[in-house]
């Protein structure tokens, strides 16, 4: 939960989220992407559920969505009639995606009114999806009229109906010049109409056809050489007879643009004839599922050829053999790489068409077709055998012969998954020098897990690995778990998802020529996303690193990224001399006339040519957007003076780091910086009169030697800057090292309602208290206060602790750190704000020379006392850390014990304690008594010798107290112990500790 103080303002009320700072067009585009997955899925009408959720985020999101017509272009009758009116009102004149749903349900009738609306909008159809399962023939005329309406903008048409209307008409009166996607289910299309369309996507599924449809399909494919997606999946031959032969051999079809080919449960031998006729490119993803009939008429080489030629260089081959009550099947899934499409081949003997003895024949025959390719490519293989039907065989010969063949043909099997009976056969077989690369074994769904055989198999393989070295791998992973049983439907076996499993529709992402999604973005959006990729470095502490650590990397991705970055001037607006003169020339060339962020560092420019860069920077003063100067040369002050006096009309931010008094002697930039709102100076006192006129939003003055007049001047500047958002005052030291003087008057109250971040670190404590009294800090402002205290003249702690005290309600955590070492005595408080309350950090410190050990409890207990009541009333969980390395004298026990007692009394909500250093036994013995009732976590680190005995007693005591007192007293739930070697005695104590934890 640790965070630096700078980004803590993100939780403050009034802070504008980053997403709301985007240009409105980009914000609308991102919201569109948030609904795209549903919009382009199987049930696109559900997108309105997502849109409703997004509209409820805030009024801004609601306004953006309601004013952006593209969110409202889906017209559907599935949800409500009121939604139809809303869509027609909000989508303007954009093209529409129309969904017509009509199915027999009770006394429902076709939505004729909705169909009339849809028909009247035909000129705006972009896509039309019809699901018509209404079987009253009297209503077919309404459907026919809709399908005959011209649709000049229609690009995609999908039709699902048992009606024969589709093949009898010329759809849309032949007025669809832009149609490129056609899908039909349960309805045969008009092939002659399709012949003229030049489609890019065609899907014909669940239809009864005859040989003429096959011949017509081939003619359509020949006429559409730019086809990208083709799906053919059917029920069977008209009348259920054996498919006839085409009148002539099918003409070859070349589809070089094909990205996805699906052929599932098509009548045989038409499926074989299609696979022979269609030339499928290597990059195309293939999904083939065939129902076989045991006959030499259908050699397996034809479907397996698609797999065989794609194995080289692949990432994984998954093989699944199944024999159950529904049939036997062999399924091969190949995950492509390097421009080769993913491939899925499923071969199946249905239940009525095979004998169990044929299961092994199917498995072995299909394996034989690809063995040589597998051995040549060395592709890793995951084989699964599901054999629940095998007990009906009189002997396990089928499984044994398959295992032997797998061993011989696929030596690269690395993982085996077994489900069902006869798993012992595999285990005994794998105990011998078989499957040399097998490293993972998975056992599922067995009546009794064969633990004995698994143990013998593991031991045998380990011994063989020792004898034969790396030629034979021991098992690295054995899983025995209960999984849902596999099921078979529509000829496709569904089992537990493999980690590398991907839907076939997504396989084209690995194909060569596939255009990544990011390259499909508008060029302006792509440039903006690349800008975001460099923003973190660009706005960090070392922005000049953006060139060699990020922009160079992005330019090397591909030529497109290089061209986009080089042609976009905003990537080149940082001018710096730190990386060499060549980069300066490059920036001047590519930045165009955009405003510049200038970095001038004389530590790098140590030779005379540094003045050449200073001259370049000075000549570009009219383009300065920000100027960051780090000047460590005591010579050439005149060049610096000339630069600081140059007018800079576009300057918004100025940062200066230089020893010397030049800054407080001049009116910077000839008083021509109307837009300046950020001013930072380090080691140089500013010209307060000049700063007074600027109305700044950010002011930082650090590491300067000042006197009381500078404090008074600072207050005057703050009064004149009511819109101040960030204020940092740190490292102020009194001129000459004397004790800080008092202001000549009481400091004027300062109201800074816009303040988001206030940093007050290491300035004289009296001045710090004066500032904290004068400045009214809003609750939402993040606060970072660090003070060096003087025990001899210590002002009350209430002022800095007040900032913490008022912010505890509703906070998520209070972290308290008490530390004492050779350098200082410290008390640190961090409160993590929520609900419009800023995060707060208070750090109080007695430096080494200014405290004695007797001051330890004073600082710790006094600061605790200031916030105790607020902690108790808010109930905020507290994590306390105590580091006590320097408490080694005789009073150490008393000091730590008194502190612990006070912590126990004052912070009852203590949830976690971290202990480091010596003498932590005091805490352990204290925590063993009824103390810290809410303590649940203990962390021990950095101790000379871990006190195992005391930890054991503490755990035992707290466990017993928890049992006696119930919920009023928590047992420890977490113990973290230091790392490092331990001896035998310590190990025994640790073992006892673990046993005790387990019992309690």
N, C-alpha and C positions, 0 to 999 in steps of 0.2 A: 504493500500500500504506500510505499515510499514514492514521493514525487518532488521534483524540484519546484521551487516557489514560483518560477516564471509562468509555467502553463496552468497554474492553479486557478487562474481567473476564468477558466472555461466553465467552472461550476457556478459562477456568480450570476445572480439575477440581472437581467438586462443585457447580458452578453449575447451578441448575435451569432448563432451557429454558423460554422463555415459554409454549410450547404446553402444558407440563405444569402451568402455573399456572392454566389455564382451569378453570371448573367442569366436573365430570365429564360433565354432560349436553351441554354445548357441545362438549367434546372428542369425545364419541361422535358428535355430529352432523357435525363436521368430517371425521372418519374415514369416515362414511357418504357424504359428498360425494366423498371420494377414490375411492370405488368406484362412484359413481352412473353415470359415463359408460359403463363396461362393462356394468353391470347393466341399463341401459336401451338397450343397443345391439343389433346383429344377433345376437350370440353371447353372451347373458347368462351362460351357464354358465361362461365364462372368468373370471367375477368371482372365483372361488375362487383363481385364480392370484395375483390382486392381494391378496386377503385373506391368503394365505400370506406374501407379501412384507411386508405391514404387520405381521403377527404377529412377524416376525423382527427388527423394529427394536430392540425392547428388551422386557424383561419387563412393563413397564407397559402398552405397547401390546398385548401378547399378552393380558394380564389383562382389559383394557377390551374387546377384541373378543370374547373367549370368554365374557364375562359379559353381552354385549349381544345379546339374541336376534334383533334385526332384521338382523344380519349373516348370519344362517343361515336365511333364509326361502325360499331357492331350492332346490327339490328336483328333482334331475336324475339320470338314469341314464347320462349321457355320459362320466363321469369314472371312477368306481370304486364298487364296492358299499360299501366302508368309508365313503365320504363320505356315503352315504345314512344310515348309522347315526349319524354325527356330527351331521348336520343334524337328524335326529329327536330327538337328545339335547339339542341346544343351543337350538333355536328356541322352546322352551316351548309355549305354546298360541297363538302368533301365526298370522294367516292366511298361507297358503303360495302361492308362485308355482311351479307344477308344470310340468316339462318332460318329455315322454314321447317318446323317440327310438327308432324301430324301423325298420330298413332291412335289405334282403336283402344279406348279406355272407358269402360262403362258406356254411358250414352253420349260421349263426346262426339262432336261433329267437327269437320274440317274448319279451321279458322279462316272463313271466307273473307271477313272484313280485313284481317291482317294480310291475306293474299292480295286483296285489291290494293292495299297500301304499297306492298312490295312491287306489284306489277306497275303501279304508277311511277315508281322510282327506278325503273329498269335502266334508264340512261346513266344512272349513278352507280350501278352494280360494279364492284371490283371483284368480289367473289360471291358465289351462290352455293349454299349447302342445303340440300333437301333430304329430309328423312320422312318418307311418305309410306306409312304402314296402315293406311285407312283402306279397307277392302270393299267399301261400297262403290260399285261400279258407276253409280249415278253421279259421283263427285269427280270422276276422271276428267270431265270437261274443263273444270276450273284449273286443274293441274296442266292440262294440255295448253290452255290459253296462256298460262304463265310461261311455259317452256317455249312457246312460239313468239314471245315478245322480243324484239330486237334489243341487244345489250352491247352497245358499242365499246364500253370500257371494261367489259368482263375479262378477267385474266385467269380465274380459277373456277371450275365447276365440279361439284361433288353431288352424287345422286345415290340414294339407298332406298330401293323399293322393289317389291316382288312384281310390280306391274311391268307389262311388256311394252309400255308406251314409248320407251326411249328409242327402240330400234325401228319405230314406224314413222318418225318425223325428222325433219331437218331442224335441229335445235336453234332457237333464237333467230329464226328466219334467215339463217346463214349470215347474221350481222354481228360477228364476234372477231374482229380483226386482230385483237390482242390476246386471245385465249392461248395459254401455254400450259395449263394443268387441267387434266380431266381424270376424274375418279368415279367409278361406278361399282356398286355392290348389289348383288342379286338381280341385276338388270343388264342384259346384253346391249352394248351400244350399237348405234348405226355406223357400221364400219366405213361405208362410203363417205359419210359426213366427216368422220375422223381423218380420213385420208387427206383432206385438204388443209388440215390445221397446223402442221409443223410443230407439234407439241414438244415440250421439254419434260413433262411428267405425265405418265400414263399408268393408271392402276385399275385392273379389272379383277374382281374377286367374288368368290361365292356364287358362281354362275354355272348353269348347265349348258354345255356347248356341244357342237358336233365338229366334224373335220373341216367344214367350210369356215367356221370361225377361226380355226388355227391358220388357214391359208390367208384369210383376211387380215389377221393380226400381223403376219409377216409383211404383207403389202404396206400396212400402216407404218411398221418400223422402218422399212426401206425408204418410205417417203419422209421420215423424220430423222435425219442423220444427226441432229443436235439434241437428241433425247438424253436427259441427265438422270432421270429416275424412272425405273420400270418395275412394276409389281404385277405378278400373275399368280393368283392363287384361287383354286376353284374347287367345286364339289365333285364334278365328274361329267361323264358323257350323257347326253340327252337320252332318257329312257333307261339309263344304267347299264347299257350294253358295253361290250369291249370296244374301245376307241378304234375307229376306222383309220386307214392309211390315207395320207394326202394323195391327190391325183398325180402329183409329180414330186420329185425331191425338193425340199424347201430351199429357196434361194438364199445364198449367204447374206448376212446382215452385218454391216460395219457401224458400230456406235462408239466412236472414239471419245465422245464427251460424257459417256455414261459414268455416273458417280455411285449409283446404288442400284443393284439388281436383286430382286426378290422373286424366287420361284418356289412356291410352297404347295404341296399336295395337288399338283397338276396331274391330269390323267396320264398314265404311261401307255404307249411309249412316246407320247407327244412331248413330255418333259425332256427325254433324251434327244429327240429331234430338234427341239429348241436350243438345247445346249450345244449341239453340233452346228446349228445354223448361225447363232449369234456369236460374234467375236467380242469378247468382254475384255476391256483394257485392264492392265495390271493394277492401276490405281483405283479401280472400281471396287467398292465393298460389295460382297456377294453373300446372300443368304438363301441357301437351297435346302429344302426339306422334301424328301420323296417317300411315298409309299411304294414298296417293292413287292413284286411277286416272284417267288423262288423259281427262276427260269434263266437259262443261259442267254435268252433273248435280250436280257438287260444287263450287260457287263457293267461292273462298278467303275471301270476306268474313266467313263465319260464324266460323271459328276465329280469323282475324286481328282480329275485332272485340274479342276479349278484350284484345288488346294495344293496339289503337288508342285505346281509351277510358282507358288508364292512363298515357299518356306524359307528361302535364303535370307538371312539377316533378320528374321523375325524375333519377337521378344518372348513368345510363349505359344505352345500348342497344347490345348486342353482336349483330352479324349475321354468320352463318356460311353461306357457300354452298359446297357440296361436289358434285363430279362425279368418281366413280371407278368401279371395276369393279363395285361392289355396287349402285350406283344414284346418283341425284342427290337432294339435299336442300337445304332452306332452313330455317335455325334462327334464331330470334329470342329473345334473353334480355334482359328488362327488369328493372332493379334499382329496386325501388319506394322511395318516400319519402312522408312526410306522410300516413300512413293508407292508402296504396295498396299492395296486395300485390304481391310480385314475380311475374313472369310469364315462362313459357318456352313457346314455340310451335315445334314441330318438324314440318315437312312433308316427306314423302319419297315419291319414285317408286321402288319396288323395282326390282331389276335387270331382271326379266322384263317389266315393265309400262311401259317407256319407251324412247324413242330419245334419243341424246345431244343431238339438236337441241332436245329438250324441256327440257333443263336451264336454258337461258337463259329459256325461257318461264315456268318455275316461279319462277325468281328474280325476274324482272321483274313478274310478276303479283302475287306476294306483297308486293313493295316498293310497288307502286302503291296497295295497300290502306291503307298507313300513312303515305304521304309527307306528306299535308297535316298530320297530327298532329305528325309530326317537325318540319316547318318551323315550325309554330305554337309548339311547346313549346321549340324550340332545344336539345333534348337532345343531348349529345355522343354520337357514334356510332363504334364500333370495328367495322370490316368485315373479314372474313377470307374469302379465296377459295382453295379447295383444288381444283386442276383437273388432276389427274394423268391423267384420261381424255380430256382435250380433244385430244390429238394425233391421235386417231382421226377428228376432224372435218377435212374437206378444207381448211377455212379457219378463221381465228380469229374469224369474225364473231360467234359466240355470246359470247365473252368481251368483244370490243370493244363490242358493243351493250349488254352489261350494265354495263360501265364507264361508258359515256356516260349510261346511265339513272341509275346511282348518283350520278354527278356532278350531274345535273339534279335528282334527287329528294331527295338527302340532302346538301345543302350543308354540313351540320355534321359530316361525317366528319372525325375528328381523327387516327385511327390506322388503318392498313391492314396486314394480314398476308397474305402471299402464299406459297403452297406449290405447287410443281410447275412445269410448263412454261409458256411464254408469259408469264413475268413481265416480259419486255422490253416487251410490249404496254402493260402498266400503266405502266412507267417512262417510256416515250416519251409516253404519254398524260398522266402527271402532270407532265411537263416544261412543258406549256402551262398557261394560266391555268385549271386545273381543281382541284377539291377545295380551295377557298380556306382552309379551316380545318385542313387536314392538317398535322400536326406530327411524327408518328411513323410510320416505315416499318419493317416487319419482313419479312425474307426467310428462308424455311425450305426445306429439302429440295429443292434444285435440283441438277442434275447438275454445273453449272458456274456459280458465282456470277458474275453479270454486273457485275463491278466497274466497267467502263467506263460502262455505262448508268446505274449508281447515281451515279457521280461527275457525269455530265452532268445527271442529274435534280436533284441537290443544287445544282449551280451555277446551273442555270436557275431553280429556285425562289428561290434567294437573290437573283438579279438581279430577278426579278419582285416580290419583297417590297420591294426597294429602290425600284423604280419605283412600285408601287401602295401602298406604306406598309403599314399594319396591315390593309388589306383582304385581304392575301394573306400567309400565314405561311410563313417558311422552315422547312425540316425541322429539328427540334431533336434528333431521335434517329433513327439508322439502325442496325438490328441485322441481322446476317447470321450465323446460327448453325444448327448441326445439332440438330434436335429429333427425338424419337421420332415416327414417322409416325402420323397419326390412324387410328383404327380405327372400324368401325361394327359394332355388335351390338345385337340386339333393337330395331333401328330408332333407336337413340340414338347420335349421334356423340360420341366421347370424344377430346378433344385436350388440348394443354397447358393447364394451369389458368390462367385469367385472374386477375390480382391481386384483382379484385373478385368472383370467382366464389364462390358459396356454394351448398351443397346446397339443393334446393328445400324440403326438410323444415324448414329453419331460416328460411325467408323470412318466416314469420309474426312474427318479432321486430320487423319494421318496421311492422307493421300497427297501425292505430288500434284502441284498445280492448285491446290486448295488455297483460297484466299483467306488469311486469318480474319477473324471478326473485327479486330482493331483497325485493319486496313479498309474495312467497309464503312468506317465512320466518315462523316463530312470532314474535309481537311481542316476546317477551323476547330472542330472539336478534338481532332487528333492532335493538333498543335497545342491546344489547351491542356490535354492530358499529359503530353510530354513536358509542358511547363510545370505542372504539378509534381512531376517526377524529380525535378531539380530544385523545387521550392525549399525543401527542408535544408539543404546545404546553402542555398543562396541567401536564406534569411537566418543562418546560424552564426556562430562566432567567427568562423573563417570562410566567408563567402567566396573568396577567390579560388577555393578548392573545387568549386563547381565545374571548372573547366577540365581539370585532369581526372577528377574522380567520378564525374557523372556525364557531362556532355560528350566527352571522348568515348565513353562506354556506349552511350546511346547512338552515337554516329556510326559505331561499328556493328550495330545489329544487322542492318541491311542497307542497300542503296536507297531505298525509299525513306528510311528514317534519316539517313545522312542528308538527302535532298530537302526534306521537310525542315530539319534543324538549320541547315545552312541558308535556307531561303526565308527564315522567320527571324526578323531583326531582334525580337524581344529576348532571344537566347543570348544575345551578344551585347547587352547594355551595361555589363560590369567592366569598367576600365581599371586595370591594375598593372603596376609595374613589377609585381613580385615574381612573375613567371617568364619574364624576358621580353625584349623589344619586339620580337616577331608576333607575340600575342597582341601587343598594343596595336600593331598595324592591322592585324586580322579583325580586331574589334572595331577599329575605325572604319574598316571596309564594309563589314557586315551589319553594323548597327543602324545604318541609314541615318535618319535625322531624329531618332527617338531620344528622349531624355536619358542621361547617363548616371549610373551609380559609380562614383569615382573613389578609388582607394589609393592613397598616397602614403607609402611607407619608406622612410629613408634608411631604415636598418638594412634593407636589401640593396638600396641604391647607394653603395658606399663610395663609388668612384665619381669622377667629374661628370660623366654622361647623365648623372641623376638630374642635373639642371635641365637637360633636354626634355625629360619626361615632365618635369615641373612646368616647363614652357608649354608643352602640349596640353596639360591639364588646364593651365590658365587660359589658353586660347579657346577652350571649349566651355568657359564659365556659363554661357547662356543656355547650355544644355544640361547643367548639373541638376540632378534630381536629389542625390544625396552625396555628401562629401565626408570621407573618413580619413583623418590625417593622423599618422603616427610619426612624429618628427623627433628623432633622438640626436640630431646634430646641433652642436652649440654654434657652429659657423653657418654661413649662408642664411642668417636670420632675415636679411633684407629680401631674399627671394620668397621666403615664407610670408613676410609682411605684405609684399606686393600681391601674392595670391589671395590672402585673406581680405584685402581691400577691393578685390575685383567684384563688380556687381554680378549677382546670380539670381535673376528674376524667377527661375523655376525651382530653386532649392527648397526642399521640404524637410530634410534631415541633415544635421551637422554633428559630427563626432570628432573630438580633438583630444590627443594624448601627447603632451609635450611639457617638459620642465621649462620654467621661465615665465616671465610676467607679460609676454606679448599680448595675451588674450584680453587682459583687463585694461589695456591701454588704448584700444582702438574700437571704433564702431565697425563691426564686421560687415564685409561685403557692401560697403558704402551705403548701408541702410536700405538696400534694395532687395529684400527677401520677403515679399508679401505673403508667401505661402508657407513660410517656415513654421513647423509645429513640433519638431523634435530637436532637442539640444542636449548633447552629452559632452562632458569634459572630465578628463582625468589628469591629475597632477598640475592643473592650471586653473587658477581662480578666474571666473568669467567677469566680464564687464556687466555688473548688475543693472546699471542704468539702461544698457542696450537690451538686456534680456527682458527688462520690465515692460518693454513696448510690444512684445511679440505675442502675448496670449497663447502660450505654448500648451500642447497636449501631453508632451513628455519632457521631463527634465531630470538629468542625472548629473550630480556633482560628486566626485569621489577622489579620495587620496590627495587632499589639499591641505595646506597650512593656512589657517584662517584666524580671525579674531572675532570678537562679539559683534562687530559691525557687519560682518558677512552674514551672521545669523539674522540680524534685523533686516538686512537687504533681502535675504531669502524669503522672509515672511511677506515683505512688500511685493515680491514677485508672485508669490502664491495668491495673495489677495487679488492681484491683477490678472490671474489666470484661472477663472472659475471653472473652465472646462478641462482642467488638468486630468489626465487619465492614468499616467504613470509617473511616480515620483521616487527617485532614489537619492538618498543622502547617506554617504558611507565614507569611512576612513578620514573624517575630519580631525585635524590635530591643531592644538593651540599654537600660534606663532611663538617661537622661542621656547616652547615646552612648558610654559607657566600654567598655573591653575586657571581654568576658564573663568573669564569675567562674567558678570551679570549684565543682561541687556539694560540700556539706559531707561527703558520704559517696559511696562507689561506688554507682552507680545499680543498683537491684535488677533482676535479670533479669525480663523480661516475655515470657510465652508467649501469643500470640494466634493460635490454630490456626484460627479462623474468619475471619481477616482476608482480605478480597477486594481491597481497594484501599488503598494506603498512599502518601500524598503528603507529601513533605518538601521545602519550597521556600524558599530564601532566608532561612534562620535562621543565626545565628552558627555558623561551621564547627565550632568546638570542641564546641558543644552538639549539632550534627548528628551528629558522630562518636560522642559519648556515647550518643545515642539509638540509632544504628545498632548499637552494641555491646550495648546493653541489650535491644533488642526482637528476638525471634526471629520472622522473617518467613517464613511458609510459601511453598513453591515456587509454588503456584497463585495466589498474590496478585500482582496487578498493582502495579508500583512506579514512582513518578514522583519522582525526586530531582533537585533543582536547587540548586547551592551557589555562593556567592561565595567565592572563595579569596583568600588573602593570601600572595604569594610569599615574603615575608620570614620568616614563621613558618609555613610550610606543613606541615601534618600529612601523613602518607603517604596516597596515593590509594587504597590497597588496600581501605579500608572501603566507600566507595560503589561502587567497581568490582567488589567481591566479589558484590554483588547481580546484576550483569550476568554475571560470569564463570561462576557456577554454573547459569545458565539457558540457555546457548548450545546445548547438545546437543539436536538435533532441531528447532531453531528454523528458521523459513522464510527469514529475512533479518535481517542486521545492517546498519543504516544508520548511517554515521559522518559527522559534519559538523565540519570544522575551519574556523573563521572568525576573521578579525582585521580590525577596522575602527576608526574613531575612538572608538567607545564602549567596546569591550571586546575581550578575547581569549577565544575559546570553544572548547570541545570537547564535542560532543554525541553520545551513543550511544543508538540505539533498537533494541531486540531484539523481534521479533514472535514471541510464544510459541505453542507448539502442544502437544498431548498432555498437558494438565494443568499446564503451566508458564505462569505469568502473563507478560504483556508487561512490558517494562522500559524505562524512559527515564532516562538519567543525563546531567545537564547541568552542566558545570563551567565556571566563568567567573572571569577576572581583570578586575575593573572598571578603567575607564580610568585612574584615578589610581594604581593599585596594580601596574602592570606596565610593563616595558620590552620592547623588541623582542627582547631576548636571552632573554626568558622563553617566547617562542613555541614553540620546539622542546621546551623542558622540559615544558610542559603537554601538548602533543600526544603526544610520544614516551613520556612517563612513563605517561600513561593507556593508550596502546596496549600498552605493555609488560605491564601488569597482566592483559590478556586474551589475549595472543598465543597462549599455549599452548592455551587452551580453544578458540580459533578454529581453530587448526591441527588439533586432535584431532577437533573436531565437523564440520569441512568446511563450515561454514555460508557461503553466498554473502554477499559484502560489497559494499555500495554506498557509496563514499566521495565526499564533496563538499568542495571546498576553495575558500573565498572569501578573497581576499588583497588587498583594495583598499588597505589601509593599509601594505602592505609596499613602500614606494617609495624607501627609502633604499638606501645602497650595499650593505648586508648582506642585502638581500632575496633575492637569488639563492641565497646560501649557506643561508639558513634554509629556503627552499622545497625546495632540492635535498636537504638532509639529511633533511627530513621525508619526501620522496618515496622516498629510498633505504630509510628505515626501514619505510615502508609496504610497499614491495616485499619486504623481507626478512621482516617480521612477519606480513603478511596475504597469503599466496600465493593465497587463494581470492577475491581481489578480482575482481568481475565487472563493475562499472560505476563510472565516474569522472565527476563533474560539476565543471566548473571555471568560476569567475567572477572577474572583476577583471583587474588587470594582471599582467604577468609570468607568463602561463600557458605561454609558450614553454618554460620549464624543464620543465614536465610533458610537453609534446609531444616534446621532444628526449629526455627520460628514457624515455618510452614507446616511442620508436623503437628503443631497444636491447632486448636480451632481458630485459625487465622485465615485471612484472605478467602472468605466463603465462596467467591465466584471464580477463584483461580482454577483454570483448566489446562493451561499449557506452561511448561517449564523448559527453558533453554539454558544449557550450561556450556560455556566455551572458554577457551584460553585459561585453563587452570594448570598449575604445575603438576598436580596429581589428582585425577578424578576421584572425588569422595564417594566411592561406590556404596560403602556402608551407610552413610548418611542419606544418600538418595534412596536406598532400599527402605530404610526406616521411614523416610518421608512418604514414599508411595504407600507402604503398609498402613501407616497411621491415617493418612487421608482416606484410604479405601475403607478402613474401619469406621472413621468418623462419618463418611458418606452413608454407610449402611445404617448407623445409629441415628443420624439426624435427617436422613432421607434427602429430599430435594433442597433443604436449606443449606446443604454443604456439598459441594461438588468434589468428586474424585478427579484426579488428574487424567485427562484424556490424551495428552501428548507430552512426551519427554524427548528432548533433543540433546544428545551428548557430544562431546568434542571428538574430532577425528584424531587418529594416531595409533601407534602400536601399544598393545597391553600385554602384561605378563600373565602367567598361568593363574596366579591368585586373583588378579583383576578380572580375568575371563570367568573364573568360577563365580565371583560376585555378580558380574553382569548376567550370567546364566540364571542365578538365583533371582535377580531383579526381574528378568523377563518372565520367569515362572510365576512370580508374585503378581505381576501385571496381568498375566493370563488368567490367574485364578480370580482376580478381583475386577 
